[in-house]
Amino acid sequence: MTNFAKAMTSTTKQGWKGHAERGLNMKLLGHDVPKTFVLLSTFEGFLFLFLVHAVSEASLSLFGGDGAPLNLAFKIILTAVFLLVGTSIGLFNKEATQSFGNYLRRLALTWPVVLLTGAYLVASDRLFIQAALPGALLLDLALQLTLVMLTIFAARVALVWGIGLAFLQTRVMVLGDGALADAVTRFVEGPGRGQFRYLQTIREWSPVAVGLPGAIVGNLRLAALPAGAPLSALAEMLKAEEIIVAVEDRTALPLAELLECKLKGIGVIDALTFWERESGQIDADVVGEGWLAFGGGFALSQRRRLLKRSADLLISLTFLVAIAPLCLLVALIVKLESAGPIFYRQERVGLNGRVFKVWKFRSMRAEAEADGVARWATARDDRVTGFGRFIRKCRIDEIPQVLNVLSGEMSFIGPRPERPYFVDQLKQQIPYYDMRHRVRPGITGWAQVNYPYGASIEDAKRKLAYDLYYLKNGDLLLDLAILAQTVRVVLFSQGAR
């Protein structure tokens, strides 16, 4: 079967590891955004604001003027910080609803950031009125915010592990026969797929086969359907919300019946689009030029390029000033740890296939490729120094690439640039590999936040699937999502080698 079906099967076996935690989606500015994320972030955001207000007012009532002065602006800022930090570290992601320990770790990281922000706001307010900041005031603030976070925790436990999120499930049918339908069925039935309520795979869709009075579909016994009942009648009987069409030959599809399903409010989606939506990938081995040409997206306009370049310049200059002390410290340790230069410069392929030299803090021994042979980076690579392993894990070695962004060779967000030696190989073996060079390469990207470092041709194929998704759907909203997820990747050292 195709890589598409293999990827679906692989995802089923892995329990969604290595893939974007997307799930049941809703449209937001043209993007499919997980409803789990929308529900939890909206609910907990409003709950946080309400609790901060209620606890602050209660504190002022108890202690009078000695309570922590959280005015409305401060409360809104704290709520925004809570949502921003929570989004960045995946507090509202689907995976945080599947693992209690995972959620606790992320909540524990969010609490001190919110507390420090609150302390800064209160301290700034006190300094503005030239008043001292007593320790009792900070203690009161800490107690307030601790009570708020404990209540948020209790609400999450009650919502997710108490009543569950079954009301968010989409009731899906699969329409098709063969390997592709089998792959889709395994996917929606697989572990970690609580966002779906799988109903049935319809392998024969003629009216005679569909209209089976009193038939058992899945574990459901249907009421009698009249002979020759259409597909829409079965879908309504099962209360299906979406039909996934997984056929390789569309000539025999019951198009009129599928259209009737759509007119009755039942979603109809083909398997390729379903996979793109659920995994954030586009399988280059399957889609073909026609699908890419007519499938929408790929809005690589001059206006978007200009806006992105302007943002890159502004962020680069600000970022360089902010991290200058860290860069000096890293440069000193690199120099003291092992002989060789502080920076490592290596040829990479950039926009429109132009070759440039990327800047990185050196993380390997100076003689790592003394024989001149290019090699993939591997797990526990013995060429990496002790400190080099740390800065690679935290992605600190990538910081000097801000210089490449300033010079216009790279962007903050885009496909990772690859070495010319490997690009020549990959272009011969992977369809559409050159498409990733139609945008500036990035320090971070959609593939980087969803897949680990590549160390093989197969890894390059999987990462290209994410790169094609970014090329097709990339805009400001997706760029912001990638930046937020990059924080999670760095904090939890995901994908580093």
Disulfide bonds with the S-S distance in Angstrom:
none
